[in-house]
Amino acid sequence: MKKILVVDDELCTMRALYRILKLEGFEISASSSVDEGIATIEMLNNTCDQLDLIIADIQMPGKTGMDLLLKVKEFYPGLPVIIITGYGSPQIERIFRETGCVDFIYKPFSPEELITSIKKVFNNN
């Protein structure tokens, strides 16, 4: 079973993602901040229970999705990251893709759009 970490400070988005991903048979961990997300990644890595994918929002209090992406690419370069945002633009998307995110999804998105993105990531790995 593929394990996905969702990092988003919005509870309603977190719940929606959790339901969508659970229905598709994924194992989900959730974090409401970048620091909490990084701690979860490190904890799982230390127990050899590694993640297969991270889905993260850009806009969060304190550290941002870019902070998370940079940390992941530095210490876990093979771990794919999908960015979701309601505040994106083509320029921001380009910057995130150049930094290493594997996909960029604009809110609001459909469950089908999310699952298609995830399947594309897993089919390419």
C-alpha positions as CSV (number, residue, x, y, z in Angstrom):
1,M,0.0,0.0,0.0
2,K,1.4,3.4,-1.0
3,K,1.9,5.9,1.8
4,I,1.1,9.6,1.2
5,L,1.8,12.5,3.5
6,V,-0.6,15.5,3.2
7,V,0.7,18.8,4.5
8,D,-2.0,21.5,4.6
9,D,-3.0,23.9,7.3
10,E,-6.7,24.1,6.1
11,L,-8.7,21.5,8.0
12,C,-11.4,21.3,5.3
13,T,-8.8,20.6,2.6
14,M,-7.1,18.1,4.8
15,R,-10.3,16.2,5.4
16,A,-11.3,16.2,1.7
17,L,-7.8,14.9,0.7
18,Y,-8.0,12.3,3.4
19,R,-11.4,11.0,2.2
20,I,-10.3,11.0,-1.5
21,L,-7.1,9.2,-0.8
22,K,-8.6,6.6,1.6
23,L,-11.2,5.7,-0.9
24,E,-8.4,5.0,-3.4
25,G,-6.7,2.7,-0.9
26,F,-3.7,4.8,0.1
27,E,-2.3,5.0,3.6
28,I,-2.3,8.6,4.7
29,S,-0.4,10.7,7.2
30,A,-1.3,14.3,7.8
31,S,0.5,17.3,9.0
32,S,-0.8,20.9,9.5
33,S,2.5,22.7,9.1
34,V,5.8,22.4,7.3
35,D,7.7,21.7,10.5
36,E,5.3,19.0,11.5
37,G,5.5,17.5,8.0
38,I,9.3,17.4,8.1
39,A,9.2,15.7,11.6
40,T,6.8,13.1,10.2
41,I,9.1,12.4,7.2
42,E,12.1,12.0,9.5
43,M,10.2,9.8,12.0
44,L,8.9,7.5,9.2
45,N,12.3,7.4,7.6
46,N,14.0,6.5,10.9
47,T,11.5,3.5,11.3
48,C,12.1,2.4,7.7
49,D,8.4,3.1,7.1
50,Q,9.1,5.4,4.2
51,L,6.7,7.7,2.3
52,D,5.9,7.3,-1.4
53,L,4.5,10.8,-2.0
54,I,4.0,14.2,-0.4
55,I,1.1,16.4,-1.3
56,A,1.5,19.9,0.1
57,D,-0.1,23.3,0.0
58,I,2.0,26.4,-0.8
59,Q,0.4,28.9,1.6
60,M,0.8,28.0,5.3
61,P,1.6,30.0,8.3
62,G,5.3,30.3,9.0
63,K,7.1,28.1,6.5
64,T,5.7,27.5,3.0
65,G,5.3,24.7,0.6
66,M,8.6,25.9,-1.0
67,D,10.4,25.5,2.3
68,L,9.1,21.9,2.5
69,L,10.0,21.2,-1.1
70,L,13.6,22.5,-0.7
71,K,14.1,20.4,2.5
72,V,12.7,17.2,0.8
73,K,14.8,17.7,-2.3
74,E,17.9,18.2,-0.1
75,F,17.5,15.2,2.2
76,Y,15.1,12.9,0.3
77,P,15.7,13.7,-3.4
78,G,13.8,10.7,-4.6
79,L,10.6,11.5,-2.7
80,P,8.0,13.0,-5.1
81,V,6.1,16.1,-4.1
82,I,2.8,17.4,-5.6
83,I,2.0,21.0,-4.8
84,I,-1.6,22.1,-4.4
85,T,-2.6,25.8,-4.2
86,G,-5.4,28.3,-4.6
87,Y,-2.8,31.1,-5.1
88,G,-0.8,29.9,-8.0
89,S,0.2,31.4,-11.3
90,P,2.1,30.0,-14.3
91,Q,5.3,31.7,-13.0
92,I,5.0,30.2,-9.5
93,E,4.2,26.8,-11.1
94,R,7.4,27.0,-13.2
95,I,9.5,27.9,-10.2
96,F,8.1,24.9,-8.2
97,R,8.6,22.5,-11.1
98,E,12.2,23.8,-11.6
99,T,12.8,23.2,-7.9
100,G,11.6,19.6,-8.2
101,C,7.9,19.3,-7.6
102,V,6.4,16.6,-9.9
103,D,3.0,18.1,-10.4
104,F,1.2,21.3,-9.5
105,I,-2.6,21.3,-8.9
106,Y,-4.8,24.4,-8.6
107,K,-7.6,24.6,-6.1
108,P,-10.4,23.8,-6.5
109,F,-9.6,20.5,-8.0
110,S,-11.7,17.4,-8.6
111,P,-11.0,14.1,-7.0
112,E,-10.3,12.7,-10.5
113,E,-7.7,15.4,-11.2
114,L,-5.9,14.5,-7.9
115,I,-6.0,10.8,-8.5
116,T,-4.8,11.2,-12.1
117,S,-1.8,13.2,-10.9
118,I,-1.0,10.6,-8.2
119,K,-1.2,7.7,-10.6
120,K,1.0,9.6,-13.1
121,V,3.6,10.0,-10.3
122,F,3.5,6.3,-9.3
123,N,3.5,5.1,-12.9
124,N,6.7,7.1,-13.5
125,N,8.5,5.8,-10.5
